[in-house]
Amino acid sequence: MRLLFLAVLRRHTGNAVTAERVRDHLEAAGHVCLLKDAFDLESSSEVAHLIRAENLEAALALHLYRGGRLLQGHGIPFGIIFGGTDLNEDVKQREKNEVMGRVLGEARFAVAFTESMKETAQTQWDHDLRAQTSGMTRIASNSSNHQSTEWQGELFNNIKYPQPHARDKIYIQSQGVMTVPNAAFNWNTFLHRSGINQSADNLHIFLLVCGLRQVKDPLYLVDAFSEWHREEPNVYMVIVGPEVDPVFTREVKAKVKRCPAAESCPCSCFRTAGVRLLGEMPQGDLHAALRNCFAVVNSSMSEGMSAAILEDFVQLAKRLVREPALEKELVANGREYVRRYHSWQAERDTYQNLVRTLEGSTGE
């Protein structure tokens, strides 16, 4: 089957990485998957032209608003994958919320990464989709009250093609994980690049991996880690990632600035002692660094992470540092959790099975 796959493919974003991985799953099943950046397609008419020119039979979109809104009304079946900011940010804007509700109503299936994402979607749109089916006849009966032809047409289209409720079409599939650490990666070289000149045996390195942009909020824990480092000089937080937003990048650099004597001088740079900022790393090196570090930090404002958990993170991490048995237990449990809930093969099976539901059908 020839598939159109729309996603935001801006480099260094989670959605771009996910889109590449899902495309690989679909092509492994024999489909032709044309992956396009939603930001390169300015209108629905451009998408219609692309569908005709490439003889596309079905479609998939990653992000309910940015990609999904471009797939409506083209006569081909499609599914959507919630992206994160669609449910955490865009849903707060009324116009976008209404558009996304219509997209979900037309989609054959939707994929949520977590149970909480599914619950958010159901809370937002399940009632609206029920109204499309149960209340449409009543609304249509009043359509003689000088409603526009366009609006009447929309009403009758909804009557003719009722869609399942949101809860009936949303599937949960956690993101699959597959890492390929660079065997030649040198942890001591990484520490030296970070300006950390201590023995690796006694260090506790926390990595925060993100592109430097506002929504990732990499500055959230800077002060807390700086204070912790003053108490325990072997504790560091290293922020690793590319400069995505130039304006915000300058803000981060200004906050995390350090002079040669930053660890001991009384000036303002002392407040960010223990925090380091690195640029983009090759994926294999990054995977190796993740394997060598003590723990990973995530401070994103748009990934469903509880602010209360983040606020208590440093206190919990201190206990983890001081109790090796607890660390060992958490690592073992974490590996089992990833194996069970973030299986790359399970993710592949899910998307291949869902896309089969689009075969041999049209939206007409």
N, C-alpha and C positions, 0 to 999 in steps of 0.2 A: 504494500500500500504506500502511496506517496503522501507524506505528511508535511504540513507546515507547522513549525514550532516557533512561537514568538516568545521572546524573553528579553529582559534588559541585560545586555552583554557588556556593560561597562566593566573594564578590567578591575580586578582586585575586589570584586563583590561576591558574596555568597551565592547570589542568584546565577551569576555567570558560571561559577564552578558547578552548581547543581544542574544547570541546563546542559552543559557539556557531558556530564555523567549520564543524564537521562537520555540524551541523544545516542550515546554509545549503547545503552540498553536496547533502544528501539531498533537501531541499525543491526544489532546482533541478532534480532529476530527476523531480519530480512527486509525491513521497511526502508524506504528512502526517506530520510528526515532532513528537510530543508530548514536549518536553524537561522532565524533572522532576528536582528535587534529591533525591538518594538519602537525604539526612538528613531530609527531610520525610516519608519513608515508613518507619514504624517496624517493619513486619513484612511477611512474605510474603503474608499474607492481605489486607493493604491493596493490595498490588500486584495480586493476583488480582481484587479488586473493581474496581480501576482498568481492568484489561484488559477485563473484561466490560462495564463502563459505557461505555468509549470504543470498544468493538469493535476492539481492537487485534489486528493479525495477526502481528506480529513485534517484536523488540526489539533494542536495542543498549545496552551499558553501557560507560562509561568508568571504569576502575578495577576490577580483577578481584575485589577483596573488597568494597569499599563499594557498588558498583553491581551487580556480577555475582551476588553471593549472593542478591539479591532476585529474580532472574529464573528460578531453578531450579524445575522441576516445574509450570509453568503451561500446558504443552501448546502453547506457541508457540516457534518457532525463534528463536535469538538469537545475536548475535556480541558479542565483547568487545574493548575497546581497553585495553592495559596503560597504567596511569597514571603509574608511576614509583615512588611509595612502596609500591605493592603488591609490586613486585619487589625494592625496595631495603630496605624496613623490615618490612612485614607478613609477608613470607616467613620472617622469623626467629622468628615466634611459631607454635608447633606447631599450635594450634587453627585459626588463620587460614590457615596453610599447607595444612592438610587440606581446609578449606572451599574454598579457591581451586583446589585440584587437582580437586575434584568439579565446580566451575563450568566449568573449562577442559575437562573431559571431556564436559560436556553442550553446550558452545558449538559452533556450526557453524564459526566461524572466529575467529581472534584477530589483532589488529594490534599489532605492536611498532614503536616509533619507531626503534630501532637494532638492529644485529646483536647487540650485547652483551646487549640486553634479551631478544632471542629465545633466545640461548644460556643465559641465566639461567633462563628458563622451561623450556627443554628439560631442563636439568640437574635442576631441581626436580621436574618432573612427568612427563617422558616415561616413566620406569620405572613410575610409578604407573598411568599410563593403559594401558601394555602389560599390567600385571597385571590390570586390569579385564577384558581380553579373553582373554588366554592362560591366566590362572590361575583364572578364575571357575568353570569347570566342576568343577575339582578341589575348590574351596571348597564349591561347592553340593552336591557329593556327600557332604560331611560335615555338611550342615545338619540332619541328623536328631538331632545331639547336643544336643537341647533348646535350639536357638537360637530367639530370639524371632521371632514372625510378621513383625514389622516388618523385622527384619534379613534374613530370608529373602526378603521381597518386594523389598528393595533388590538382593539378589544376582541374582534372576531378571530384574529390570528391566535390569540391566547385561548379562546374557547376551542378552536379546532385542534390545537396542539398543546394540551395541558402537560405541564412538567411535574416530575416527582417533587415532593417536599425536600427541603435542604437536607434533612437528616437521612433521607433515603438514598442520596447520591454522593455523600461525602465519605471517603475512605481514609483511614489513618495509615500512613506509611512513613516511618521515621527515615531520616536521610541515611543512606548507606555510607559506611566508612571503609576506605581502603588507603593505607599509607605505604609509601615506598621511601624509607629513609635512605639518604645518601651514605653508603658505607665508608666513604672517604672523609666524611664530615669530622672536623676536629673541634671538640668542645672548648678546649683551652684557647684556640684561636678565636672562637666566638666570644669568649669572655674578654679577651684582650681587645677585640673590636668594640666591645661594649664599655671599655674603660674600667673594667673590674679586674684589679690586680691582686687577687687573693687566691689562695690554694683552692682548687675546685672541690677538694674533699670536704671542706668545711662550709661550703656555700649553700644557701637556700635561694634558688633563682625562681621567681614567679614570672611567667611570660604572659603578656597581654598581646594577642595577635589581632590586628585590625588595620584596615585602611584608615588614614587620618581624615575623618569626616565627623561632623557633629553628632550624627545618630549613634556612632559607636562610643562616644563619651569616654575616650581613653584617659581623661584627666580626673575621672570620678574618684579614683583611689590613690591619686598621687600624694596628697598630703598625709593620708593614713600610713602609706608605706614609708614615706620619708620619716615620719615620727617613729615608726617601728624600727627603721634602720638605725636611728640614733640610739635606740635602746639595745639593738642587736646588730652590729655592723656587718654580719655575714648574710643579712637578708636584703635582697634586691628585687625590684620589679623592673623588667625590661619590656618596653613597648616596641613591638616589631611590626612594620607594615609600610606600605607605600604612601606617598603624599597625594591623596586623592583630591582634597579640597584645599587649594592654595591659601585661602584666608585663614581657615581653621588650622592648617599646618603651622602657620606663623604663630598662632596663639599657643599651640602645643609646645613649639620650640621655645617660646618665651617663658613658658611655665617650667619647662624641664631643663632650662639652661643650667650650665655648671661651669665653673672656672677650675683651673688646675688644683686649687685648694678647697674645692667644694665640700669635702668631707669634714673640714675642720674650721673653716673661716666663719665669722659671725655675720657676714653680709646676707642679703636676701637669697642668694643662690643656695644657702645652706638648707633652706626649707624643702628643696627637691633632692637633697642628698639621698642616695639609695635608689634613685629612679633613673633609668637610662632609656635612650631613644635610638633605635636603629631603623634603617630603611628597609626596603623590600629585600626578601631573600628568595633564592630558588626553592621551589616546593620541596625537593628532596632534602635540602639543608634544613628547611623549616621543620619537616617531619622529624629529622634527627635531633634538632634542638628541643622539640617537644618531648622527645623520649628522654633527653638528658636533664631537663629542668625538673624542679621539685613539684610544681603545680602550674596549671593554666588558669588565667583570670579572664572573665568575660563581663564587660561593663556596658554592653549595648543597651540602648534605651528601647529597642524595638525587636526583642526576641522573647518576649514573655517572661523575662527573668524578674523575680520578685526583688523590689528595692530593699525590703527588709533583710533578705538573704545577703545582698551585697553590703549593706550597712554593717552586718555582723561578720562579714567575711574575714577580716583581719583577726578578730578575736578567735574565730574557729581555726584559722590557719596557724595561729600561735600554738594552739594545742596540738595540731597536727605535727608541727616541727618538733615539739618536745616529747612526743610519744611515738617512737619508731614502730611499735606493734600496731598502733592505730593506722599509721601510714601504710604498713604492709597489708593490713586488712582492706583498707579502702582501695588500694591498687588492684588487689585480687578481685574485689567485688566490681570495680570499674571495668576491668577486662571482661568479666562475665556479662555485665550489663551491655557493653558494646557488642559483644558476640551475639547476644540474644535479641537486642532491640535495634541495632544499627547494622544489620547484616547487609552487605553489598549484594549478595545473591538474592536475598529476600526482596530487596528493592527492585532488582532487575525483574524478578518474576512478577511483582505487582504491576509494574508499568507495562510489561509485555501483555499481561492478561487484560488489563483495563483497555489498552488500545485495540485489542481484538474486538471489543464491544462496538467499535466505530466502523468496523469493516462491513461492507455490503449494505450500508444505509446512508441516507442523506437527510438533510434537515428540511427538505422540501415537502 
